[in-house]
Amino acid sequence: MKNPTSADIQRVDEFLRDLQARICAALEQQERAGGGKAHQRRRGEQHADGGHHAGAKARAGGGNAEFVIDDWERPEGGGGRSRVLQNGTVIEKGGVMFSHINISKLPASATERHPAIAGAKAQAMGVSLVIHPKNPNVPTSHANIRLFVAEKEGQDPIWWFGGGFDLTPYYPNDEDVLSWHQTAHDLCAPFGDKVYAEHKKWCDDYFYLKHRDEQRGVGGLFFDDLNQWDFETCFQYMQAVGNGYLDAILPIFKKNQDKSYTEAQRDFQLYRRGRYVEYNLVYDRGTLFGLQTGGRIESILVSMPPLAGWSYHPEWEENSAEKKLTDFYLKPQDWLTVLK
């Protein structure tokens, strides 16, 4: 297996920096364009047709929040660019983070599956993002792509790619879940007939809250330790996944960001965000890796939502959207078969 050259690593670095810029630009455009029709409805207000009435908190025009740039350096070498948008009209909080760091001695979280590189020096680079929209009708989304190269004295370098994207809806609809997974399927197709199914299952297995016995969301793609192809093919797949995130999420934003919602739906969104916090702090390997390598805390924890809630043993009506979320959508499904 051909090892990556310094030029190869530089190409990955350049792609990641460009991807971060493109994602931020696209989401800022959604922030500026959206929000003109969205509003929060007070409990109990009714439409003339008997439904809930809109207009309690109407917003005029889109927002102007931007992804603020925060460049940082790491004492061991390398650094990154954190870009965070807060208190937007469409996006309540979003973080799109780039880093390319040097590690002098690999921590336990990185060597558990690779004992041969325990204590090795390494480079890790990637883009990771979490977007928390304000409107409960727009799902939270996460994406990550990364390259890891470890070098132990007297041994050939060990490298692998990882990444994926996944969707965490609060009030999902079949069309969005189907389009999300269709995009994932289509970008995987050039790399083999089994890639989508394998990386979808990996995503379902990875984003599982064992203590709650439920999925974090409706899944997507997840892969790690990817080096079974040659370096160039692996890099191409990583690029396809990174670019595919925008292809998958932008139509969902455009379709849902101006829908009205009730205070009760907003409360449910905050309650479900609590599950997001639980997962990231208890199970997420990226969070643990960052903490164990002495990473930049603000960047590591940027995935946390600005507001979240917990409630003691809530119960939902039998045929409600809230109950359908946990009973149907938060269970692994063959979405491309079930929803077509």
matplotlib code that plots the C-alpha trace (Angstrom):
import matplotlib.pyplot as plt

x = [0.0, 1.5, 2.0, 0.9, 3.6, 3.8, 2.2, -0.7, -1.2, -1.1, -3.8, -6.0, -5.3, -6.2, -9.5, -10.5, -9.9, -11.9, -14.7, -15.0, -15.3, -17.9, -20.1, -20.0, -20.8, -23.8, -25.2, -24.8, -26.8, -29.6, -29.4, -29.9, -32.6, -34.7, -36.8, -39.2, -42.2, -41.2, -42.9, -43.6, -47.2, -48.4, -50.1, -53.8, -54.0, -56.1, -56.3, -59.7, -59.9, -59.5, -55.7, -53.2, -52.9, -49.6, -48.4, -47.5, -43.8, -43.4, -40.0, -39.3, -36.7, -33.7, -31.0, -27.5, -25.6, -22.3, -19.7, -17.1, -13.5, -11.3, -7.8, -5.8, -2.4, -1.4, 1.9, 2.8, 2.4, -0.4, -3.6, -7.0, -9.8, -13.0, -16.0, -19.1, -22.4, -24.6, -28.1, -29.1, -32.6, -32.4, -29.4, -29.5, -25.9, -23.5, -19.9, -17.7, -14.3, -11.1, -7.9, -4.6, -2.6, 0.6, 0.5, 3.7, 2.4, -0.9, -3.5, -5.5, -8.6, -6.5, -4.6, -7.3, -8.0, -4.3, -2.0, 0.9, 1.1, 0.8, 3.0, 3.7, 3.7, 0.9, -0.9, -4.6, -6.6, -10.3, -13.4, -16.2, -19.5, -22.7, -25.6, -28.5, -31.3, -33.8, -36.9, -37.9, -39.0, -35.3, -33.2, -29.9, -27.1, -23.6, -20.7, -17.1, -14.3, -10.7, -7.3, -5.0, -1.3, 0.8, 4.5, 6.4, 10.2, 11.4, 7.9, 6.0, 3.4, -0.1, -2.9, -6.6, -9.6, -12.8, -16.0, -19.6, -22.8, -26.0, -29.3, -31.2, -34.7, -37.3, -40.4, -39.2, -41.0, -40.5, -39.4, -36.5, -35.3, -35.6, -33.7, -31.0, -30.3, -30.7, -27.9, -25.8, -26.5, -25.7, -22.3, -21.3, -22.3, -19.1, -17.0, -18.8, -22.2, -21.9, -20.4, -23.7, -25.2, -22.0, -21.4, -25.1, -25.1, -21.9, -23.6, -26.6, -24.4, -22.2, -24.8, -26.7, -27.5, -27.2, -28.5, -31.7, -31.9, -32.5, -30.7, -29.5, -31.3, -32.1, -28.5, -26.6, -23.0, -20.2, -16.8, -13.4, -10.0, -10.6, -7.4, -8.4, -8.3, -5.3, -4.8, -6.2, -9.5, -9.9, -9.3, -11.9, -14.4, -13.7, -14.2, -17.5, -18.8, -17.7, -19.3, -22.4, -23.3, -24.2, -26.1, -28.1, -28.8, -29.6, -32.8, -34.0, -33.3, -35.0, -38.1, -38.6, -36.9, -40.0, -42.6, -44.4, -44.1, -45.6, -44.1, -44.8, -42.8, -39.9, -40.0, -39.8, -36.9, -35.0, -35.9, -34.6, -31.4, -30.7, -30.1, -27.6, -25.7, -25.8, -24.4, -21.6, -20.3, -20.7, -20.0, -18.5, -14.9, -14.1, -15.0, -13.0, -10.0, -10.0, -10.1, -7.4, -5.0, -5.3, -7.3, -8.9, -11.9, -14.0, -13.6, -14.2, -17.5, -18.8, -21.2, -23.2, -26.6, -27.1, -30.2, -31.3, -33.7, -34.5, -37.8, -38.6, -40.3, -42.4, -45.2, -46.5, -50.0, -50.3, -50.6, -48.6, -45.6, -43.5, -44.2, -43.8, -40.2, -39.1, -41.3, -40.5, -37.8, -35.3, -35.1, -32.7, -34.6, -33.9, -35.1, -34.6, -37.0, -39.4, -40.1, -40.2]
y = [0.0, 3.3, 5.7, 9.3, 11.9, 15.3, 16.6, 14.2, 15.5, 19.1, 18.3, 17.0, 20.1, 22.4, 20.5, 20.7, 24.4, 25.0, 22.8, 24.7, 28.0, 26.6, 25.2, 28.4, 30.5, 28.2, 28.2, 32.0, 32.3, 30.2, 32.5, 35.6, 34.1, 32.4, 33.4, 35.8, 33.5, 31.5, 32.3, 30.8, 30.2, 30.5, 27.6, 27.7, 30.1, 28.9, 29.3, 30.2, 26.6, 25.3, 24.8, 26.8, 30.4, 31.8, 35.3, 35.5, 36.1, 36.8, 37.7, 40.1, 39.0, 36.8, 37.0, 38.6, 36.3, 35.1, 32.4, 34.3, 33.3, 32.3, 31.1, 29.2, 27.5, 24.5, 24.4, 21.0, 22.2, 22.9, 24.6, 25.4, 27.7, 27.6, 29.2, 29.7, 31.3, 32.1, 33.5, 33.5, 33.7, 30.4, 28.8, 29.1, 27.9, 26.3, 25.4, 24.4, 23.6, 22.9, 21.6, 20.2, 19.3, 17.5, 15.0, 14.0, 10.9, 9.2, 8.9, 5.8, 6.9, 6.7, 3.5, 1.2, -0.2, 0.2, -1.0, -1.1, 2.7, 3.3, 6.3, 7.2, 10.7, 11.7, 14.2, 14.6, 16.9, 17.3, 19.3, 18.7, 20.5, 20.6, 22.8, 23.5, 25.3, 27.3, 26.0, 22.5, 21.5, 21.7, 18.8, 19.2, 17.9, 16.8, 16.0, 15.1, 14.1, 13.5, 12.0, 10.5, 9.6, 8.0, 7.5, 5.3, 5.2, 2.2, 1.5, 2.5, 5.2, 4.1, 6.2, 6.1, 8.3, 8.7, 10.6, 10.7, 12.7, 12.1, 13.8, 14.3, 15.5, 16.5, 16.6, 14.5, 13.9, 11.0, 13.1, 14.6, 11.3, 9.7, 12.5, 12.5, 8.8, 8.9, 11.5, 9.3, 6.2, 8.0, 9.4, 5.9, 4.2, 4.9, 3.3, -0.1, -1.7, -2.4, 0.9, 2.6, -0.3, -0.9, 2.7, 3.3, 0.3, 1.6, 5.0, 3.3, 1.3, 4.3, 6.9, 4.7, 5.7, 2.5, 3.8, 5.1, 2.2, 4.6, 6.1, 9.6, 10.3, 8.8, 8.1, 8.6, 7.5, 6.7, 5.2, 5.0, 3.3, 3.6, 2.5, -0.7, 1.2, 3.2, 6.6, 8.5, 6.5, 6.9, 10.7, 10.8, 9.1, 11.5, 14.4, 12.9, 12.7, 16.2, 17.7, 15.4, 17.0, 20.3, 18.5, 16.6, 19.4, 22.5, 21.2, 20.3, 23.8, 25.4, 23.3, 23.6, 26.7, 29.0, 26.6, 27.8, 26.0, 26.0, 26.6, 23.0, 21.9, 24.2, 22.6, 19.1, 20.2, 21.3, 18.0, 16.0, 18.2, 16.8, 13.4, 15.1, 16.3, 12.9, 11.2, 13.7, 13.7, 9.9, 8.1, 10.3, 9.2, 12.6, 14.4, 11.9, 12.1, 15.9, 15.9, 13.2, 15.0, 18.3, 19.8, 23.2, 22.9, 25.6, 23.9, 20.4, 21.4, 23.6, 20.8, 21.4, 23.1, 26.6, 25.4, 21.9, 20.4, 17.3, 16.2, 13.4, 10.5, 12.5, 10.7, 11.5, 10.9, 7.6, 9.0, 12.1, 13.2, 13.1, 9.5, 8.5, 10.0, 7.5, 4.6, 4.7, 7.2, 6.6, 2.9, 1.6, 1.3, 0.5, 4.0, 3.6, 0.7, 1.6, 5.2, 4.6]
z = [0.0, -1.1, 1.8, 1.4, 0.5, 2.0, -1.2, -0.7, 2.8, 1.6, -0.9, 1.8, 3.9, 1.1, 0.3, 3.9, 4.2, 1.0, 2.2, 5.5, 3.6, 1.1, 3.9, 5.9, 2.8, 1.8, 5.4, 5.7, 2.5, 4.2, 7.2, 5.0, 2.9, 5.5, 8.4, 6.7, 7.0, 10.1, 13.4, 16.7, 17.7, 21.3, 22.9, 22.3, 19.5, 16.6, 12.9, 11.5, 10.2, 13.7, 13.6, 15.6, 14.5, 13.3, 14.0, 17.7, 17.0, 13.3, 12.0, 9.2, 6.7, 7.0, 9.6, 9.3, 11.6, 10.2, 11.0, 13.0, 12.3, 15.2, 14.2, 16.7, 17.1, 19.0, 21.1, 19.8, 16.2, 13.8, 14.6, 13.0, 12.2, 14.2, 12.6, 14.8, 14.1, 17.1, 17.7, 14.1, 12.7, 11.0, 12.6, 16.4, 16.7, 14.2, 14.3, 11.3, 12.5, 10.6, 12.3, 11.2, 14.3, 15.3, 18.1, 19.9, 21.6, 20.7, 23.5, 24.4, 22.3, 19.1, 19.9, 21.3, 17.8, 16.7, 19.5, 17.1, 17.1, 20.8, 21.7, 18.0, 16.7, 14.3, 12.2, 12.4, 10.1, 9.4, 9.2, 11.7, 12.0, 13.9, 12.9, 15.4, 13.6, 15.6, 13.9, 15.2, 11.7, 10.5, 11.8, 13.5, 11.2, 11.7, 9.4, 9.8, 7.4, 8.5, 7.7, 10.3, 9.7, 12.5, 12.3, 14.7, 14.5, 12.4, 11.0, 7.9, 8.4, 9.2, 7.7, 7.4, 6.5, 8.4, 8.4, 7.5, 8.0, 10.0, 10.6, 13.8, 13.2, 15.7, 13.5, 10.5, 7.3, 4.9, 2.0, 3.8, 5.3, 1.8, 0.1, 2.7, 2.3, -1.5, -1.6, 0.6, -1.6, -4.8, -3.7, -2.5, -5.7, -7.7, -4.9, -4.8, -4.5, -0.8, 0.4, 1.2, 3.1, 5.1, 6.0, 6.7, 9.2, 10.7, 11.2, 12.8, 15.1, 16.0, 16.8, 19.2, 22.8, 24.7, 27.9, 26.1, 23.6, 20.8, 17.8, 17.9, 14.6, 11.3, 10.4, 7.2, 6.7, 9.0, 8.3, 10.0, 9.4, 5.7, 3.9, 2.0, -1.3, -2.5, -1.0, -4.0, -4.1, -0.3, -0.7, -3.5, -1.3, 1.6, -0.8, -2.0, 1.5, 2.4, -0.7, -0.3, 3.1, 1.4, -1.4, 1.3, 3.8, 1.8, 0.3, 3.8, 5.1, 2.1, 2.5, 6.3, 7.7, 7.2, 8.6, 11.7, 15.0, 18.5, 21.9, 22.6, 19.6, 20.6, 24.1, 22.5, 20.3, 23.5, 25.2, 22.3, 22.1, 25.6, 23.9, 21.6, 24.6, 26.3, 23.2, 22.6, 26.2, 26.8, 23.6, 20.8, 20.0, 18.5, 21.7, 23.8, 21.4, 21.7, 25.4, 25.7, 23.4, 25.3, 22.5, 22.4, 24.7, 23.0, 19.6, 21.0, 22.7, 20.0, 19.0, 22.2, 21.5, 23.0, 24.8, 25.8, 28.3, 30.3, 31.6, 34.1, 32.3, 29.7, 27.9, 24.4, 23.0, 21.1, 17.6, 18.1, 16.0, 19.1, 19.8, 16.1, 16.3, 18.9, 17.8, 14.1, 13.0, 15.8, 14.9, 12.2, 8.9, 5.3, 4.4, 0.7, 0.7, 3.5, 2.3, -1.5]

ax = plt.figure().add_subplot(projection="3d")
ax.plot(x, y, z, "-o")
ax.set_aspect("equal")
plt.show()
